[in-house]
Amino acid sequence: MFQVSQKTEYALRAMVELALRQGDDLVPAREIAERQGIPLRFLEQQLSTLHKAGLVESFRGAGGGCRLARPAGEIRIADVVDAMEGSLYPMYCLDEHDHTCFQDGRCGVQGLWNEVHTAVRGVFERTTVADMAAGHGRMTMWAPEDLLRHTGQPG
């Protein structure tokens, strides 16, 4: 169902890596790529987008690298997702600029998707990069059947 793009996943992983190393010198992209298992060329594209969004500072040349543009506790996951994806809706009909659906504003399903959007957006808004960094290395990996059992879904 709802899936975040690989570019957003990589951007989040890079932000966590930078948060873990906040206070250190500049972090070369190559080190982030190696530590997070991200192809360097792909990571450089994500770092460029994050830089343009004002979330990462980057410096070229010998001794160059990048760092978070502000403290990790001040950078919301919503900031990263918005930079990478733009407006993210589970259904196109929730975009206030898209009125192509013939049921626009009259569909009973639209309310469900709005609740999903509100819930997901709420998590992105209240979670910071610092929160993610604090949980780094301590997260429980769930097998799909365990995840369904954990959420109360039939498995």
C-alpha positions in Angstrom: 0.0 0.0 0.0 1.8 3.1 1.2 5.5 3.0 0.3 8.1 5.7 0.6 10.5 6.0 -2.3 14.1 4.7 -2.1 15.4 8.3 -2.5 13.5 9.3 0.7 14.7 6.2 2.6 18.3 7.0 1.6 17.8 10.6 2.6 16.5 9.6 6.0 19.3 7.2 6.5 21.8 9.9 5.6 20.2 12.4 8.0 20.4 9.8 10.8 24.1 9.2 10.0 24.7 13.0 10.1 22.8 13.2 13.4 24.9 10.5 14.9 28.0 12.4 13.9 26.7 15.8 14.8 29.5 17.7 16.6 32.2 15.9 14.5 34.0 17.5 11.7 32.4 17.5 8.2 31.3 14.0 7.1 32.4 13.0 3.6 29.6 11.6 1.5 31.7 8.5 0.8 31.7 7.7 4.6 27.9 8.1 4.8 27.5 5.9 1.8 29.8 3.2 3.2 28.2 3.2 6.7 24.6 3.2 5.4 25.1 0.9 2.4 23.9 3.6 -0.1 25.4 3.8 -3.6 27.6 7.0 -3.5 26.3 8.5 -6.8 22.7 8.1 -5.6 23.5 9.5 -2.2 25.1 12.6 -3.7 21.8 13.3 -5.5 19.9 13.0 -2.2 22.4 15.2 -0.3 22.1 17.9 -3.1 18.3 17.9 -2.6 18.6 18.1 1.1 21.1 21.0 0.7 18.7 22.9 -1.5 16.0 22.4 1.1 18.3 23.9 3.8 18.6 20.7 5.8 22.2 19.9 5.1 25.2 22.1 4.6 27.8 20.8 2.2 31.4 21.9 1.4 33.5 20.9 -1.6 37.2 20.3 -1.8 39.9 18.8 0.4 38.5 18.3 3.9 35.0 18.9 2.5 31.9 17.0 3.4 28.5 17.7 4.9 26.7 18.2 8.2 23.2 19.0 9.4 22.2 22.6 8.8 20.6 22.8 12.3 20.3 20.6 15.3 18.8 17.1 14.6 16.1 17.8 17.2 14.9 20.7 15.1 14.6 18.8 11.8 11.3 17.0 11.5 10.9 13.9 9.3 8.2 15.9 7.5 10.9 18.4 6.4 12.9 15.6 4.9 9.9 13.9 3.2 8.7 17.2 1.8 12.1 18.0 0.4 12.4 14.6 -1.3 8.8 13.9 -2.3 6.9 17.2 -2.3 3.3 16.8 -1.2 2.7 13.2 -0.4 -0.8 11.8 -0.5 -2.0 8.2 -0.3 -4.5 9.1 -3.1 -4.3 11.8 -5.7 -7.8 13.0 -4.9 -6.6 14.5 -1.6 -4.3 16.9 -3.4 -6.2 20.2 -3.2 -5.0 21.1 -6.8 -6.2 17.8 -8.4 -9.9 17.7 -9.2 -9.8 15.1 -11.9 -11.9 12.5 -10.0 -15.6 12.6 -11.0 -16.5 11.8 -7.4 -14.4 14.7 -6.0 -15.8 15.8 -2.7 -18.6 13.2 -2.7 -16.8 10.0 -2.3 -17.1 8.0 0.9 -13.6 6.5 0.4 -12.0 9.9 0.3 -12.6 10.3 4.0 -10.7 7.1 4.8 -7.7 8.3 2.7 -7.8 11.6 4.4 -7.6 9.9 7.8 -4.6 7.8 6.6 -2.9 10.9 5.3 -3.5 12.8 8.6 -2.2 9.9 10.7 1.0 9.4 8.6 1.6 13.2 8.3 1.2 13.4 12.1 4.0 10.9 12.7 6.2 12.7 10.2 5.5 16.1 11.9 6.1 14.9 15.5 9.2 12.8 14.8 12.6 14.4 14.5 15.9 13.2 13.0 17.2 13.2 16.6 14.4 10.8 17.5 15.4 8.5 14.7 19.1 8.7 15.6 18.3 7.9 19.2 16.6 4.6 18.1 19.4 3.8 15.6 20.8 0.3 16.3 18.1 -0.5 18.8 15.2 -1.0 16.5 13.4 -4.4 16.4 13.3 -6.0 13.0 9.9 -7.6 12.4 9.2 -10.5 10.1 6.0 -9.7 8.1 3.9 -12.2 10.0 5.1 -10.8 13.3 4.4 -7.3 12.2 0.8 -8.3 11.3 0.4 -10.0 14.7 1.9 -6.9 16.5 -0.6 -4.6 14.8 -3.5 -6.9 15.5 -4.1 -7.7 11.8 -5.1 -11.2 10.8 -2.0 -13.1 9.8 
